[in-house]
Amino acid sequence: MRLSRSLVPTLKETPAEAQIASHRLMLRAGLVRQTSAGIYAWLPAGWRVLQNIARIVREEQDAAGAQEMLMPTIQPADLWRQSGRYDAYGPEMLRIRDRHDREMLYGPTNEEMITDIFRQSVKSYRELPQNLYHIQWKFRDEVRPRFGVMRGREFLMKDAYSFDLDYEGAVISYRKMMLAYMRTFQRLGLKAIPMVADTGPIGGNLSHEFIILAPTGESQVYYDAAFEQIDPASGEFSFDSNADLARCYERLTTPYAATDEKHDPVAWEGVPDRREGRGIEVGHIFYFGTKYSEPMGLAIAGPDGKPLVPHMGSYGIGVSRLVGAIIEASHDDAGIKWPDSVAPWKAALLNLKQGDAACDAICTDIYRRLGNDLLYDDREDRAGVKFADADLMGHPWHIVVGPRGAANGKVELKRRATGERTEVSVADALARIA
């Protein structure tokens, strides 16, 4: 894509309303624009990042055996009355009426709807287990939306729902999702810590928040240093058998206790090497048993022919929130440092002398080869402006083409994450980026 023909409206000055690094940089790098309080339009560069994150989330959900679907954003109020949550949810729910005066709502979550779909579709224990997910826009009417996409009113979310015959089956589904989440965050370039979370009236310990480490995180986090050595993609972590899943779960959850300001009940005496830092919540997995299936009348025929109420779990990842969280974890004073896996473009191509035959020829060749993976800065601006915008937008690689190097068939290749610069041939630059 040519920058001269692209809608990437970068800003030199930080907008007054931006209080945290990710919000400032998302506005300055031209990723989003606010349309009303807590609601953002995603511009082309931001949309590409969002799609890359969703793709990785989707691939790991599929690998764990979950099935993708799509549920509507508008839900009937009657479903929420069946579960008892319609009046209890609070003012964060956007309640509306259609032209026939039917009560509806803009869904903040989908437990009721997926339970209704399941009770219409599944009749026998032989059809279990099942795990269904979708990636969908949601709305919660926050009283004070702030911090950009980190705490907005409209957001993109992956939520999955598992259905099992009993608690033992639900535990297996839960462990699969925990491993899928750890792999997802690793592929996004993040170090994630599964932290035991409150299960409320359900009890037990099958609830975990996923906290990623970032210097500007929203809460203080304490964890065992052993977490830093865990590689969820290694051979010791697999979906292959229930025994493997149990071993993976134990490896991920004990003895590496983790806590934050909301949960300090954890005893740290037995932890030899405690770490502390700042963290951002980006996901939550939760077993809730028959909390929704029972009151909503979801029952299937069990092995003995008698009605059986499935056990359920839910698994959420804030896809749009992750954009802000990644920036909080990876930026400097000059701008964003995108991990390769989510960057809107793999590289920026900077032509430092438009009109120079050698520079134009090399840039045209590189642009032809990399195509949609490249943002070609072909503007007539000064070199300093191009360098500043490339750093601000966070491209993993910068290919700098100037007249002196171009005369010798050379370009300068910069790695944004480290600042390392090397002069290489065009072929070597393309090979390294690929």
FENURKA-V630634 format. One record per residue. N is the residue number from 1. RES is the residue in three letters. PSI is psi in whole degrees, 0 to 359 (NA if undefined). Layout:
[[N;RES;PSI] [N;RES;PSI]]
//
This chain:
[[1;MET;136] [2;ARG;129] [3;LEU;329] [4;SER;341] [5;ARG;15] [6;SER;152] [7;LEU;83] [8;VAL;78] [9;PRO;84] [10;THR;153] [11;LEU;139] [12;LYS;322] [13;GLU;150] [14;THR;126] [15;PRO;144] [16;ALA;330] [17;GLU;350] [18;ALA;117] [19;GLN;336] [20;ILE;164] [21;ALA;314] [22;SER;320] [23;HIS;314] [24;ARG;311] [25;LEU;326] [26;MET;323] [27;LEU;315] [28;ARG;326] [29;ALA;1] [30;GLY;32] [31;LEU;322] [32;VAL;164] [33;ARG;135] [34;GLN;134] [35;THR;331] [36;SER;178] [37;ALA;118] [38;GLY;11] [39;ILE;130] [40;TYR;143] [41;ALA;135] [42;TRP;113] [43;LEU;171] [44;PRO;315] [45;ALA;317] [46;GLY;322] [47;TRP;323] [48;ARG;319] [49;VAL;313] [50;LEU;317] [51;GLN;322] [52;ASN;319] [53;ILE;314] [54;ALA;323] [55;ARG;316] [56;ILE;317] [57;VAL;314] [58;ARG;316] [59;GLU;322] [60;GLU;328] [61;GLN;316] [62;ASP;318] [63;ALA;332] [64;ALA;0] [65;GLY;5] [66;ALA;152] [67;GLN;130] [68;GLU;142] [69;MET;188] [70;LEU;122] [71;MET;155] [72;PRO;155] [73;THR;330] [74;ILE;128] [75;GLN;148] [76;PRO;139] [77;ALA;331] [78;ASP;324] [79;LEU;319] [80;TRP;334] [81;ARG;325] [82;GLN;324] [83;SER;346] [84;GLY;11] [85;ARG;349] [86;TYR;312] [87;ASP;335] [88;ALA;341] [89;TYR;323] [90;GLY;182] [91;PRO;352] [92;GLU;340] [93;MET;129] [94;LEU;107] [95;ARG;135] [96;ILE;166] [97;ARG;140] [98;ASP;183] [99;ARG;342] [100;HIS;14] [101;ASP;24] [102;ARG;136] [103;GLU;129] [104;MET;176] [105;LEU;153] [106;TYR;116] [107;GLY;125] [108;PRO;343] [109;THR;175] [110;ASN;22] [111;GLU;314] [112;GLU;315] [113;MET;317] [114;ILE;326] [115;THR;319] [116;ASP;316] [117;ILE;319] [118;PHE;319] [119;ARG;337] [120;GLN;339] [121;SER;333] [122;VAL;130] [123;LYS;341] [124;SER;151] [125;TYR;337] [126;ARG;341] [127;GLU;0] [128;LEU;155] [129;PRO;161] [130;GLN;147] [131;ASN;122] [132;LEU;140] [133;TYR;161] [134;HIS;165] [135;ILE;115] [136;GLN;149] [137;TRP;139] [138;LYS;166] [139;PHE;128] [140;ARG;126] [141;ASP;75] [142;GLU;139] [143;VAL;326] [144;ARG;79] [145;PRO;137] [146;ARG;173] [147;PHE;31] [148;GLY;227] [149;VAL;353] [150;MET;329] [151;ARG;67] [152;GLY;180] [153;ARG;323] [154;GLU;134] [155;PHE;156] [156;LEU;129] [157;MET;141] [158;LYS;120] [159;ASP;136] [160;ALA;154] [161;TYR;125] [162;SER;150] [163;PHE;123] [164;ASP;162] [165;LEU;325] [166;ASP;182] [167;TYR;318] [168;GLU;319] [169;GLY;323] [170;ALA;325] [171;VAL;319] [172;ILE;315] [173;SER;319] [174;TYR;315] [175;ARG;323] [176;LYS;317] [177;MET;322] [178;MET;314] [179;LEU;319] [180;ALA;322] [181;TYR;316] [182;MET;320] [183;ARG;321] [184;THR;310] [185;PHE;325] [186;GLN;316] [187;ARG;337] [188;LEU;3] [189;GLY;23] [190;LEU;147] [191;LYS;116] [192;ALA;145] [193;ILE;120] [194;PRO;119] [195;MET;127] [196;VAL;129] [197;ALA;166] [198;ASP;132] [199;THR;0] [200;GLY;217] [201;PRO;345] [202;ILE;325] [203;GLY;186] [204;GLY;188] [205;ASN;18] [206;LEU;69] [207;SER;124] [208;HIS;135] [209;GLU;148] [210;PHE;119] [211;ILE;128] [212;ILE;145] [213;LEU;129] [214;ALA;137] [215;PRO;331] [216;THR;24] [217;GLY;162] [218;GLU;344] [219;SER;154] [220;GLN;134] [221;VAL;141] [222;TYR;136] [223;TYR;163] [224;ASP;138] [225;ALA;338] [226;ALA;336] [227;PHE;327] [228;GLU;345] [229;GLN;356] [230;ILE;130] [231;ASP;98] [232;PRO;342] [233;ALA;0] [234;SER;171] [235;GLY;341] [236;GLU;351] [237;PHE;118] [238;SER;161] [239;PHE;7] [240;ASP;325] [241;SER;163] [242;ASN;326] [243;ALA;318] [244;ASP;317] [245;LEU;320] [246;ALA;318] [247;ARG;319] [248;CYS;315] [249;TYR;316] [250;GLU;320] [251;ARG;325] [252;LEU;339] [253;THR;338] [254;THR;146] [255;PRO;22] [256;TYR;70] [257;ALA;144] [258;ALA;147] [259;THR;170] [260;ASP;193] [261;GLU;333] [262;LYS;337] [263;HIS;89] [264;ASP;11] [265;PRO;354] [266;VAL;132] [267;ALA;128] [268;TRP;4] [269;GLU;326] [270;GLY;5] [271;VAL;113] [272;PRO;332] [273;ASP;83] [274;ARG;140] [275;ARG;156] [276;GLU;152] [277;GLY;195] [278;ARG;147] [279;GLY;157] [280;ILE;129] [281;GLU;129] [282;VAL;356] [283;GLY;160] [284;HIS;130] [285;ILE;148] [286;PHE;129] [287;TYR;127] [288;PHE;15] [289;GLY;236] [290;THR;23] [291;LYS;324] [292;TYR;322] [293;SER;324] [294;GLU;305] [295;PRO;336] [296;MET;6] [297;GLY;31] [298;LEU;109] [299;ALA;138] [300;ILE;167] [301;ALA;123] [302;GLY;180] [303;PRO;331] [304;ASP;8] [305;GLY;350] [306;LYS;156] [307;PRO;139] [308;LEU;130] [309;VAL;116] [310;PRO;152] [311;HIS;138] [312;MET;159] [313;GLY;158] [314;SER;152] [315;TYR;111] [316;GLY;144] [317;ILE;129] [318;GLY;96] [319;VAL;311] [320;SER;326] [321;ARG;327] [322;LEU;329] [323;VAL;311] [324;GLY;320] [325;ALA;320] [326;ILE;318] [327;ILE;318] [328;GLU;325] [329;ALA;343] [330;SER;85] [331;HIS;168] [332;ASP;190] [333;ASP;336] [334;ALA;336] [335;GLY;204] [336;ILE;151] [337;LYS;88] [338;TRP;135] [339;PRO;148] [340;ASP;326] [341;SER;338] [342;VAL;354] [343;ALA;143] [344;PRO;326] [345;TRP;146] [346;LYS;326] [347;ALA;156] [348;ALA;135] [349;LEU;117] [350;LEU;111] [351;ASN;108] [352;LEU;350] [353;LYS;83] [354;GLN;134] [355;GLY;342] [356;ASP;128] [357;ALA;315] [358;ALA;316] [359;CYS;314] [360;ASP;322] [361;ALA;315] [362;ILE;316] [363;CYS;319] [364;THR;319] [365;ASP;314] [366;ILE;318] [367;TYR;320] [368;ARG;323] [369;ARG;319] [370;LEU;334] [371;GLY;239] [372;ASN;349] [373;ASP;2] [374;LEU;141] [375;LEU;112] [376;TYR;110] [377;ASP;90] [378;ASP;20] [379;ARG;164] [380;GLU;9] [381;ASP;166] [382;ARG;158] [383;ALA;320] [384;GLY;323] [385;VAL;318] [386;LYS;318] [387;PHE;316] [388;ALA;317] [389;ASP;324] [390;ALA;319] [391;ASP;316] [392;LEU;314] [393;MET;345] [394;GLY;20] [395;HIS;133] [396;PRO;326] [397;TRP;144] [398;HIS;125] [399;ILE;112] [400;VAL;121] [401;VAL;110] [402;GLY;163] [403;PRO;323] [404;ARG;312] [405;GLY;321] [406;ALA;326] [407;ALA;335] [408;ASN;12] [409;GLY;25] [410;LYS;154] [411;VAL;161] [412;GLU;130] [413;LEU;124] [414;LYS;135] [415;ARG;115] [416;ARG;321] [417;ALA;324] [418;THR;342] [419;GLY;1] [420;GLU;136] [421;ARG;135] [422;THR;147] [423;GLU;124] [424;VAL;169] [425;SER;164] [426;VAL;317] [427;ALA;317] [428;ASP;321] [429;ALA;314] [430;LEU;321] [431;ALA;318] [432;ARG;321] [433;ILE;321] [434;ALA;NA]]
//
